[in-house]
Amino acid sequence: MTDRPDFTEAAVTVGKGVSQLEFGYTYTSTTDGTDSVESHSFGEALLRYGILEDWLEFRIAVFPVQELTVFEGTSNSTAGHEDLYTGFKLALTPQAGLLPEMALIPQMNIPTGSKAFTVDKVEPGLNWIYAWELNDFISTAGSTQGNRRIDVTTGKAYLEMAQSWTVAYSLSEALGAYTEWFALIPSGAENVHTQHYFNGGFTWLINNNMQFDIRAGVGLNHAADNYFLGTGLSIRFP
C-alpha cells in the first residue's frame, strides 16, 4: 500500500527487505487580490525501505520546488529544494474489530534545503495513523500529527498540529478513489494561521508493483492555498 496520493499516510509498512519509491508532481496556486504565488513541486521522491522486521521501515524524501511570486506588480521566480525529510514508520496493531490498524511515524525535517526554502533548523515531529477496512468497497483512516515548525517571518518555533480524515473506495481490482479533509493547525505562531483543505483523487494499480495516481484539492478558508493538482507513480521493488 502506498502513502500517496492523499495526505493521510498508510497504516502499514512495506515489509522487511522491500523498497518502495513513491514520486510525483504537484501544482499549487494562491491568489490574494493582485498578489499571487504559484509553486511546482517536482519529484516529491519518497523512498520507503523495510528494515530489521516487517513492522519497521526507514523513510527519506526530498522535494525540488520552483516558485513564482507576484507581489505589488513585481514577479520573482525561485527554484531549489526543500529541507530533507526522514523518519521511521512503526506498525503497531492490525485491525481487530473496533480496534484500528495503527502505525506511528517519528519524523523530522533536516535543514539541508536551498537558501530560499530551508528554515535552517531541525523540525522533529510525530505522526499517528489509524485505519479501518469496513468492507470490500470502503475503508477509512485518519492521522494526527504534531510537528515543530518555524515561522519564516519571525524565525520563532511553534507547534503545528495536523489532522486528517480520508475515505477510500475500491471501484475495481485495479481502480481506487478517495476523498479527504485535512487541516494544519498552528499553536504559538504569530503570522501563521489554520488552513483547511478538501481533496480527492484516483489510483490505478498497473500491476502488483506499480501504481499511478492523480489528485486535486481546494482550500476551504482564506489562509489556505486556493487549489492544488497533482499526479504520481509508486514502484515497489520486492
Salt bridges, closest charged atoms under 4 A:
ASP3 OD2 - ARG48 NE 3.54
ASP3 OD2 - ARG59 NH1 2.61
ASP3 OD1 - LYS89 NZ 2.95
GLU9 OE2 - ARG59 NH2 3.43
GLU22 OE2 - ARG48 NH1 2.86
GLU44 OE1 - ARG4 NH1 3.32
GLU57 OE2 - ARG48 NE 2.85
GLU57 OE2 - ARG59 NH1 2.84
GLU123 OE1 - ARG149 NH1 3.71
GLU160 OE1 - ARG149 NE 3.38
GLU190 OE2 - LYS156 NZ 3.24
ASP213 OD2 - ARG4 NE 2.75
